[in-house]
Amino acid sequence: MLKKPVFDSFTEYWYYARYLSVGQRKIIFKNLPPEQKDFLDNSFLKEEWSDLFYRNDVNEKIDELKELYGYDILDIRNRVLKGKSVYIPIKFWQVVEEELEQFKSEVTNFIVEGIKIIPCSNNKEVCLVVYAPED
């Protein structure tokens, strides 16, 4: 039987833990009684928090790619959606695809949906990013 829970729901847990580092949150979670961990896991799924966490993971990956390569994929997407032509190194786009592959497509659609890559005919190291919504 579950004693009075430390947290009544994942929402309550997150209210207190959201400003803590990932490491600090892991320590708190690790030190909860097993029943409370199960309760929070179930609450996490029932309240559909996973999409938010996946989206945050994708945003962190985008920031990491921007830091490493100097290209902001969200800025590129915004420019393309406004009808502008954007050229980027094809190797960068390959890295983006590889890195985003680890996430569900529902979570990465806000980045790649409607985006098409066209290899440049006179420079094989560059590609054109265009908006091409699927019909």
Sequence and secondary structure as in RCSB ss.txt:
>XXXX:A:sequence
MLKKPVFDSFTEYWYYARYLSVGQRKIIFKNLPPEQKDFLDNSFLKEEWSDLFYRNDVNEKIDELKELYGYDILD
IRNRVLKGKSVYIPIKFWQVVEEELEQFKSEVTNFIVEGIKIIPCSNNKEVCLVVYAPED
>XXXX:A:secstr
   S SSSSHHHHHHHHTTS HHHHHHHHHTS HHHHHHHHHHHHHTT HHHHHHHHHHHHHHHHHHHHS  HHH
HHHHHHTT  EEEEHHHHHHHHHHHTTS HHHHHHHHTTEEEEE SS TTEEEEEE    
